[in-house]
Amino acid sequence: MDWYSTVFEIIDMRSFSNLWYWIALAVSWSTVSHWVIGVPFDMIQKAARLGGEAQSDLEDMVRINCNRLLYIAGMAGLWLLGFASALLTSLAILGFWYWVEFAQAVFLLLFPMSLAGLMSLNTAAIIRDQALAGEELRKRLHRHRVQTQFLGMGAIFVTSLWGMYQNLSLGVLR
């Protein structure tokens, strides 16, 4: 048995039947919903509970992350959009036209994540444009987190349905 066969035996390229794919999917959405625009959610809760210096720290961190996101979008946004669109289109064509299961799995992971990224960019723009602070800032960050969680639930639901379809119908043919 050569090394190529050994590697692909250990790393099963049939993604939807691989436990590691589902762990990566869960960890990805858990991480995205915890880090609201680069700010950990427990920091938002601490600011709501304690106020004062915790609120000031939250506002500073949100300001830094919003400026960072909007600067990157302003400088390289069109290039990033072009590359991301090309990557997602390539994955969609490979996955759903040529039936490459690995491309399907990566597309079903990255496409909703890119939507979450666009939501973060939109929230950062709203926070900066409206100069949100205090309670309004915490409400906006909480709303963004809830929206991200709903997006994640929908993405996990669609991915699990597609994965079950792949494992039940196409897995029999292999």
C-alpha positions as CSV (number, residue, x, y, z in Angstrom):
1,M,0.0,0.0,0.0
2,D,1.5,3.4,-1.0
3,W,1.4,6.6,1.0
4,Y,-1.3,8.1,-1.3
5,S,-3.7,5.3,-0.5
6,T,-2.9,5.4,3.2
7,V,-3.5,9.2,3.4
8,F,-6.9,9.0,1.6
9,E,-7.9,6.0,3.7
10,I,-7.2,8.0,6.9
11,I,-8.7,11.2,5.5
12,D,-11.9,10.0,3.9
13,M,-12.7,12.3,0.9
14,R,-16.4,11.4,1.2
15,S,-17.0,14.3,3.4
16,F,-20.6,13.8,4.4
17,S,-19.9,10.4,5.9
18,N,-16.8,11.7,7.7
19,L,-17.2,12.7,11.4
20,W,-14.4,15.3,11.1
21,Y,-16.5,17.3,8.6
22,W,-19.4,17.5,11.0
23,I,-17.1,18.5,13.8
24,A,-15.5,21.2,11.7
25,L,-19.0,22.5,10.6
26,A,-20.2,22.7,14.3
27,V,-17.0,24.3,15.5
28,S,-17.0,26.8,12.6
29,W,-20.5,28.0,13.4
30,S,-19.9,28.0,17.1
31,T,-16.9,30.2,16.6
32,V,-18.6,32.6,14.2
33,S,-21.6,33.1,16.5
34,H,-19.3,33.6,19.6
35,W,-17.1,36.2,18.0
36,V,-19.4,39.1,17.0
37,I,-17.4,41.4,14.7
38,G,-14.2,40.1,16.3
39,V,-15.5,40.8,19.9
40,P,-16.1,37.8,22.1
41,F,-19.8,37.6,23.3
42,D,-18.8,37.2,26.9
43,M,-17.2,40.7,26.7
44,I,-20.6,42.1,25.5
45,Q,-22.3,40.3,28.4
46,K,-19.7,41.6,30.9
47,A,-20.2,45.2,29.6
48,A,-24.0,44.9,30.1
49,R,-23.6,43.5,33.6
50,L,-20.8,45.7,34.9
51,G,-20.8,48.8,32.7
52,G,-18.1,51.4,33.4
53,E,-14.7,50.2,32.3
54,A,-16.0,47.0,30.8
55,Q,-18.4,49.1,28.6
56,S,-15.5,51.4,27.6
57,D,-13.3,48.4,26.7
58,L,-16.2,46.9,24.6
59,E,-16.6,50.2,22.8
60,D,-12.9,50.5,22.1
61,M,-12.7,46.9,20.8
62,V,-15.7,47.3,18.6
63,R,-14.4,50.6,17.2
64,I,-11.0,49.0,16.4
65,N,-12.6,45.9,14.8
66,C,-15.2,48.0,12.8
67,N,-12.5,50.3,11.5
68,R,-10.3,47.3,10.6
69,L,-13.1,45.5,8.7
70,L,-14.2,48.6,6.9
71,Y,-10.6,49.5,6.0
72,I,-10.0,46.1,4.5
73,A,-13.3,46.2,2.6
74,G,-12.4,49.7,1.3
75,M,-8.9,48.8,0.2
76,A,-9.3,45.2,-1.1
77,G,-13.0,44.7,-1.1
78,L,-13.5,44.3,-4.8
79,W,-10.5,41.9,-5.1
80,L,-11.8,39.9,-2.2
81,L,-15.3,39.8,-3.7
82,G,-13.9,38.7,-7.0
83,F,-11.7,35.9,-5.6
84,A,-14.5,34.7,-3.2
85,S,-17.0,34.7,-6.1
86,A,-14.6,32.8,-8.3
87,L,-13.9,30.2,-5.5
88,L,-17.5,29.7,-4.6
89,T,-18.6,29.5,-8.3
90,S,-15.8,26.9,-8.9
91,L,-16.9,24.9,-5.9
92,A,-20.6,25.0,-6.9
93,I,-19.8,23.9,-10.4
94,L,-17.5,21.1,-9.3
95,G,-19.9,20.0,-6.6
96,F,-23.3,20.2,-8.1
97,W,-22.6,19.9,-11.8
98,Y,-19.7,17.3,-11.7
99,W,-20.8,15.8,-8.4
100,V,-17.5,16.1,-6.6
101,E,-18.7,15.5,-3.0
102,F,-15.7,17.2,-1.4
103,A,-16.5,20.4,-3.4
104,Q,-20.1,20.2,-2.3
105,A,-19.0,19.9,1.3
106,V,-16.7,22.9,1.1
107,F,-19.2,25.0,-0.7
108,L,-21.9,24.2,1.9
109,L,-19.4,25.3,4.6
110,L,-18.0,28.4,2.9
111,F,-21.1,29.9,1.2
112,P,-23.0,30.6,4.4
113,M,-19.8,31.7,6.1
114,S,-19.3,34.3,3.4
115,L,-22.9,35.5,4.0
116,A,-22.0,35.8,7.7
117,G,-18.9,37.9,6.7
118,L,-21.1,40.2,4.6
119,M,-23.5,40.5,7.6
120,S,-20.5,41.5,9.8
121,L,-19.4,44.1,7.3
122,N,-22.9,45.5,7.2
123,T,-23.1,45.6,11.0
124,A,-19.7,47.3,11.2
125,A,-20.8,50.0,8.8
126,I,-24.0,50.6,10.7
127,I,-22.1,50.9,14.0
128,R,-19.7,53.4,12.6
129,D,-22.2,55.4,10.6
130,Q,-24.6,55.7,13.5
131,A,-21.8,56.1,16.1
132,L,-23.5,53.5,18.4
133,A,-22.4,53.3,22.0
134,G,-23.7,52.0,25.3
135,E,-27.0,50.1,25.3
136,E,-27.6,50.7,21.5
137,L,-24.3,49.2,20.7
138,R,-24.9,46.1,22.8
139,K,-28.4,45.7,21.3
140,R,-26.9,45.9,17.7
141,L,-24.2,43.4,18.6
142,H,-26.8,41.0,20.2
143,R,-29.0,41.4,17.1
144,H,-26.1,40.6,14.8
145,R,-25.3,37.5,16.9
146,V,-28.9,36.2,16.8
147,Q,-29.0,36.7,13.0
148,T,-25.7,34.8,12.7
149,Q,-27.1,32.0,14.8
150,F,-30.2,31.8,12.6
151,L,-28.0,31.7,9.5
152,G,-25.9,29.0,11.1
153,M,-28.9,26.9,12.0
154,G,-30.2,27.2,8.5
155,A,-26.8,26.3,7.0
156,I,-26.4,23.3,9.3
157,F,-30.0,22.1,8.5
158,V,-29.5,22.4,4.7
159,T,-26.0,20.8,4.9
160,S,-27.4,17.9,7.0
161,L,-30.3,17.3,4.6
162,W,-27.9,17.3,1.6
163,G,-25.4,15.1,3.5
164,M,-28.2,12.6,4.4
165,Y,-29.3,12.6,0.7
166,Q,-25.7,12.0,-0.4
167,N,-25.2,9.2,2.1
168,L,-28.5,7.4,1.5
169,S,-28.9,7.7,-2.2
170,L,-25.5,8.1,-3.7
171,G,-23.7,6.1,-1.1
172,V,-25.5,3.0,-2.2
173,L,-24.1,3.4,-5.7
174,R,-20.5,3.5,-4.6
